[in-house]
Amino acid sequence: MIKKKLIYICTLCSSIVIFSLLFFNETHAVENVIKEQPKNQTTFILELSDTAVNAITSTKTKWWMSPLIIALAAIIASVLTIIFGIRKQIETQQQTINSLEKLKRIDLQLSNFYAPLLALSQASNMLYIKFVEEEKRSKKHYFEKAFDGTDKIPSTENIENWKRVMKNVFFPINEKREILVLEHAGLIVDDILPRILVEMVTHIAEFRSVMKKWDEHKSPADAMDAFNKNGDEEFRPTIEFPGEKLEEYAENGFNKLMSDKKNILNI
C-alpha cells in the first residue's frame, strides 16, 4: 500500500512539473516577442508570428537540451532511486518478519510438542527395558516368554509388578503424551495426523478400560485366576503401544525443526 502511494505521488508530481516546464518555455518565448514589439503594427504582427513559430518549433525539437529538463531528469532519477530503495527496504523488513514468524512457530513446535514427546518417549523406553530385565521377562511378549525368549508364563509376582508399574509409572507418562497430542496436534510438522499418534492415543484409551478390570482383583490369586481365564487381555490392550516407533517419530521431528531453525539463523 505504501509503495503504491509513493509511486502514484511521484509520478503525478513529475507529470505536473514536465507539463509546467513545457508550457513555461512556450509562453516565455512569446512574451519575449511581445516586449520587443515595434511601432509598426503590421511589421510587429509578422515578426511576432515568425518568432513564436520559431520558439515553439525550437521548443518541440530541442526541449530535452534545456538545463531545466536535465535537472528534472536528475530529480526523477533520484525519486526513482528512493522509491526502489524504499521498496527494497520493505521487502527486507517483510522477509525479516516472515523469518521471525517461522522461528516463533518452530520454537512452539519444539517446546510444546516434539521436545517433551521425545523426552517422555526416551524415558519410557529406558524404564521399560530396565523393568523387563528385572522381571526376567520378554520385552515384546511379557506374558508369554521369559527374558531369554523361552516360553514361560508369568508368575504371580510378575503380574502384580506389571500392574503396579503400569499404574504408577508408565500410564502417567502415557497420559502426558496423550495430552500433547490432544492439545497440541496443530503443532505437528506433518500435513495430516500421523497414524502412529492415533495408535498411541487409542492404546491409552483402551488401557484405561483394562485397568478398570484390575479393581475386581481382591488378591494376587484373583489376578492369576483372571490371567489363566482371559490371558494377557486382562492386563494389556489389544492395540500394541508403538514405543520405539514413537520415539523415532519424535526424534525425527525434533531434528528437522532444529535443522530448520539453524538454517533461518544461518548457523
Secondary structure, DSSP 8 states (H G I E B T S, - for coil): -HHHHHHHHHHHHHHHHHHHHHHHHHHHHHHHHHHT--SSHHHHHHHHHHHHHHHHHHHHHHGGGSHHHHHHHHHHHHHHHHHHHHHHHHHHHHHHHHHHHHHHHHHHHIIIIIHHHHHHHHHHHHHHHHHHHHHTB-SS-TTTBBTTS-B----HHHHHHHHHHIIIIIHHHHHHHHHHHHHHGGG-SSSS--HHHHHHHHHHHHHHHHHHHGGG--SHHHHHHHHHHHGGGGTS-SS---HHHHHHHHHHHHHHHHHHHHHHHT-
